[in-house]
Amino acid sequence: MGGQQGQFGLSIIDEFSDTNVGDLRLAGRLEKVVQSVIRCPSHSFPNMFAEPSELEGAYRLFTNQRIEWKQIFEAHKQKSFSRASEHQVVVVAHDTTP
């Protein structure tokens, strides 16, 4: 996956590069969805995607029975653990506001 840089110089696309969705087309769709969210994270999904077919592709990805959110999260979690292990102290801020 490519390398659009987010805050702190992290490549957001690379954050999900190890996600195993079992299909190259699904991996490509995941990358496109992530890129769209990065470009305009405050927009609604219909406003994030330039073409109706892209929005439809995102919805199909979200409802695909072969992919669980845990698969996508696992890659992000592993990258986070890897980065944290490079430091002696890691501060994790957690907002518990109801």
N, C-alpha and C positions, 0 to 999 in steps of 0.2 A: 504494500500500500504506500501511497505517497507521503508527503510530509508537510502539511500546512501547520505552521507553528502557532501554538496557543500561548497563553500566559505562562511564564516561567520557561519558555523555550521548548516546551514539550511538543512533540509531533502528535497531534490528536489522532490522526489516521493510524499512525504506528501503534498507538495505545490499543487498538483493536485488531492489529495485524495477526495476532496469534489465535483469534477466534476461530474455532473449528465448527463451521456450519455444514461441512460435508459436501459442498457443491460450489464450484467456482462462480456460477451465476449468482448464487445467494451471497457469496463473499463480495462480489462486485456490487450488488444491490446494497449491502450493508455499508460499504465504503461510500457510495453515492448519498445514502441517507445521512451518514455521519458528516459528510462534507456540507450538505445542505443545512444541517443543524448548526454547524460551526459558523457558516456564513451569516445566519440570521437567527440566533437562538431565542430571541424574544417574539418571533413571529409564530402564528398558528401554522399547523401543517399545510393547510391549503395555500398559505402565503409563502411558505418556505420553498416550494417547488415551482420552477418556471413553467413546466408543462403538466397538464392533467395526467399524462401517462407516468410521470415521475411520482406524483402523489399516489396514484394507484399502485405503483411498484412499492412504495413505502408501506402502504396499508397491507399489501400482500405479504411483505416481509414480516410485519408485526403480527399477522394472523397465521403465519405459516406453522403448521403442526410439527414440522421437523426441527424447529428452532425454539429453544426455551431461553428466556431472559438470562438464566443462569449461565448459559454458554457465552453470551456476550459479556456478562459481568465478570466471569472467571478470568478472561484475558486481561481486562482492566485491573482486576484485583492482583493478579500475578505481577503485572508491570508496577503497580503501586508498592507491593511488597519488595520488589527488587530495588526500586529507588530508595525506599525507607531503610533497607539493610545497608546502604552506603553511609549512613549517619549514625552517630552514637545516640542522639536524642531526636525524637520525632514528636512534634506537637500535632495532635489531631483535634481540631475545633469541631464541635458538634452542637448544632442549634436544637434545643429541645423545646422551643417555643410552641405551645399548642396552636 
